[in-house]
């Protein structure tokens, strides 16, 4: 259906922009590398016969008209920015596959009822400003001026970077799509995990995007001399923290769908011969079912309070971020499964543990996602890899899914 070689060659060509000596790719938002990548993508859009434009937050968009130009548009896409020293498939696969399916439709002279647009969202990753999904927030109408004050490591704000790149930070509201103007959003992405690989499957249909809950735990005990304080006379903050971390693993594992990660941990005062008097650590807790996630949170916090009371240390918890999970549209899931069957692929369903632009659009339109197999589950790493054949399978499923959505209903 789609041109497998054309898609692959464009993936490899785009991957040369921002490539590091290590083999990884760094394309931060509003950087020259990202701008060069968008120029290259714009040239692919033009080759595909699309009308190309940018919106007020820098989203690059290629439009293919439908029979009814005023009908709600079907959106498809992803991003071309990267993390530091990342891989070549995370984001670009979705953008270039979107272009490829529209290129194929033009070659086959297929006319759809609804217009279709492929979008390369601005700054999905958030690597530069520690604040991501700028482009999808802009289209959803949820991006606000205060958020543009987030700074990068050089102290440059998002607003300043936008201005330097030729955008007007005061005009971000112009990127918002009114409700009713978007029929659906579909994204093809690498899985960034091992589920499909373990199932020996090239393509999966995503059921929903897990919502991250970030908590900070601060435990205060009493610092003391490591050699002179008896074991039964200690208020060791780290021992209490170790018990909580073990509890996190146990409670998250019980549900079969929740994941919990302690990603940061600091000890104070931090001497090799000092009993830790204070410990701080973070928890990233995720599930595609918000009620399940929040029940796990309750059990962890209650258990942590009990452990700290038993060890005579003080506990303080702080919510750093609470994001609701984003369920994928059942209608889009069914159309994607039908597309898999047509292509002789087993329709495998799986959740997304990572965040994606689509989770910003759920109040605007129905949202769906497709995954393709990731080699060894590796992502955000120069070793990130998906095969040429799997990329083509994913693009073909995307083609049929979008074609169904863009027909008259």
Secondary structure, DSSP 8 states (H G I E B T S, - for coil): ---HHHHHHHHHHHTTTTB-TTS-B---TTSHHHHHHHHHHHHHHHHTT-EEEE-TT--EEEEE--SSTTS-EEEEEEE----TTB-SSTTHHHHHHHHHHHHHHHHTT---SS-EEEEEES-SS-TTTS---HHHHHHHT---GGGGG-B-TTS-BHHHHHHHTT--GGGGGGG---TTSEEEEEEEEE-SSSHHHHTT-SEEEEEEE-EEEEEEEEEE---EETTTS-GGG---HHHHHHHHHHHHHHHHHHHSS-EEE---EEEES--TTEE-SEEEEEEEEEESSHHHHHHHHHHHHHHHHHHHHHTT-EEEEEEEEE---EE--HHHHHHHHHHHHHTT---EEEEE-S--GGGGSTTTSEEEEEEE--GGG--SSTT----HHHHHHHHHHHHHHHHHHHS--
